[in-house]
Amino acid sequence: MTINTAMILAAGLGTRMRPITETLPKPLVEVAGKPLIAYGLEALTRAGVRRAVVNVHYLAPLLIEWLSSQAGMTIEISDETAQLLDSGGGIVKALPLLGPVPFLVLNADTFWLEEPGSETDNLTRMRDRFDPESMDILLMTARLDQATGHTGAGDFILDDDGRLSRYKGEGDPVIYAGAIVLHPRIFQAITEPKFSLNRCFDTAESQGRLFGMPMRGHWLTVGTPEAIGEAEAARARYLGEAVQ
């Protein structure tokens, strides 16, 4: 299906990234000379998405100024400076900008390296995989061995049909890799302004409408200052191995 709009979740406080984030919003922290959020915008561009909504809260003017300098994509701001609304609430606040049809959602502080030589990028594969008749949410997933910076045991189990269920210690877990296609109808029964997307994941799972798409490439999450160097080393290693 065609998806023309995306939301980038960029309103977090980045407390684990201090002292860097004392003067810089986390989406602007650089890895390999590039702000984290730039990787997400590049992924959207590869998939042909030309319009993005970005929510802002902490040090919002700095992020808005940087976004205003980016060419090639229409970027609109969802202002959460008055109140931070968490991942789900932030999307609901932005729904008037996002519209009533399925859209992409990206985390601003995670990114991935596409598999060299792959004919199709990951977001395009997600767009093509999403079926609004059977799905409310489609998550991009990564195996533990194709991730850098992840410290947990895993998030979900992927069955043979692509449906996801929460990982409870049995089976081969996968990681939620920071990219989603979702239908906004998942928010219809929620009335409070502040809530986590995990609530929507659980609702979709209970209805058999939460699916996963295994990514191709390597996924990186950068949560602390020390993780910047780890991500840069993993990036260089992955790209170098791919060239050989």
N, C-alpha and C positions, 0 to 999 in steps of 0.2 A: 504494500500500500504506500501511498505518498504521505510523507510527513515533512511539513515545511517549517515547523516551529519547535524550539527547544527552550528549556529552562536550565540555567546553571545555578546551582546552590552555592552561594558565595558569601553568606551572611554570618558565618561562624566567627567565634572569638579567637580561635587559634591559640588557646592558652598553653598547650603543650609545646608550641613552637617559640615560646619566649626564651631569650630576650629579643629575638628578631622581630617578633610581632608586637613589641612595645611601640614601634614606630611605623610598622608596615602591616597591612592586612594580609592574612595568610595566602589568599589567591595570588598575590604579587610576589611571594617568596620565589626566588629563582632556583631552578635546577638546570644545570648545563647551560647557563646563560639565558634562560627563558622563564618568564613567570609561569607558575603552575596553571593558571587559568588559560594561558595561551595554548597549551596543549589541547584543552577541551575545545577551544574555538577552532583550532586546526582540524580536529576530528570532525566537528560539525561541517566545516567547509568541504572536507573530503566526501562527506555523505550528501552534499548538495543542499544542506540546510542554510538558509540565508537570513534567518531571523531568530534572534535569541533574546530571552528575558533573563536578566541577572538580578537576584535580590542582594541588597546591601544592608549592612548594619554597622559593624565595627570599622572605624576609620573610613567611612563611606566616601568622603570627598576624594581621597586618594585613588580609590578603586574606580569611581565614576570618571575621574580625569583620565586615567589610563584607558578605560573602555572607550571614551570619546575619541581617542586617537587611533582606534582600530578601523581600518578600511575593509571593504569587501563584505560586510555583514551589517544588517540593521540590528542594533542593540538597544533594548529598552530596559529601563530600571524599575524594579519593584522595591520601593523604599520601606525598610523595616527599622529605620533608626529610632522610631518611637518605642518599638517593642520587638524583641527577637521572638520569632514564632515557631522555631524548630522546623524540621525538614518538611513535614506535611502541611503545617500551618502556613509556611512560606509559599508553598505552591498554591494553596487555596486562595491566599491573598492576591496572587498573580493571575488567577484564572480569567479575570476580565481581559487581560492582555494575551493569554494563551489560547483562549477559545474553547469550544465544546467538543473538539475532535481529538484523537490521540496525538500525543507529543512526546518528545524525548526529554529526559532529565539527566543531567550530568552533575557529579560532584566536582567542585572547583579544585579540590586538593588531592585528587588522584588522577592518574593518567596511564596510558598504555602505549606500547610500541607495536605498530602493526607488524604482522609476519611478512618479512621480505619475500617478494615474489607472489604474494597472494593477490588474486585478481579482484577481490572484493574486500573493502574495509569492513571493520566490525559493525559500525553503526548502520551501514547500508544493509548488512546481513540481518541486523535486528529489525530494521524497517521492513524488510522482505519477509521475515519470519512472523511478525506480529499479525495475529488473526483476531480482530475485534469481536468476532462471533463466539470464540471459545476462550479468549484471554481478557483479563482486566489489566494485568501487569506482566511484562516480560523483562527479566533482569539479565544483564550480561554477567556471566560467571567465569571464574578462573580457577584452575586447579592450584593446589598449594605449591606445586613445583614450578609454576609459571608466574610466581608472584614474588615481589621484593617489598619488604617493609611491613608485611602482615604478621601479626604476632599471635592471633587467635587460632583455635582448632579448626575453624571453618564455620560456615553459616547454614548451608542447606545441603540436602541430598537431591540429586537429579535422577528422575526415573527414566525408563526407556521411552516414554512419550514426551519427555521434556518438562513434565510437571515438577515443581519444587516442593519440598517439605523441610521443615526445620531440622537441622542436624542435632541428634540427641546421643551422639557417641557411638553410633553403629553405622557401618557403610563408609563409602569414600566421600568425604565432604568437599564442597566447592565454596568459593568465596564470592560474595556479592561484589562485583567489580566496578561499582560506581557509575553505571549507565543503565537507564531504564527507558522502556517505552510503556506508557500507561494511558488508560482511558480515564478521563476525569470523572466518569460516573462513579468511580470507586470512592469519591468523597461525599456522595449524596447524603449519607446517613450521619455525617459528622457535623456537629454544631459548634463545638468549642473552637476558639481561634488558634490555639497552640497545641500541637501534637506532633508525634514522630511518624515518619513514613512506615516504621515497623508495624504500626497498627493496621495500615492498609495491606502490608504484606501478609499479615496474619488473616485478615478478612478474605483476601483473595485465595490464600492457601485453603482455608476452610471450605471454600466453594469450588475448589478444583480449578481455579482460574489464575493461579500463579505459575508462570513458566520461566524457564531459564534457557539461555543460548550460550553455549561454551564459546569463549573468545578464542581468537588466533593471535599469537604474539606473546608479549610479556607485559604484565601489569605491575604498576608501582604505586605505593602509597607513602606519603611523606608526612609523618606526624610530629617529628622532633627535629631540632637542629642537626643532631647526629645522623638522622636519616637522609639528609640532603646528600652527603658524601656517599652513603650506601646506594642511593638511587642513581647518582652519577656514575658510580663504578659499575653497577648492574647494567645501566644503559650502554656504556662503552663496551662492556663485555658482550652483551647480546648483539649489538650492531656489528661489532668486530667479528664475532663468530659467524654471523650471517653473511658477511662479505667473503669470508674464506671459502 
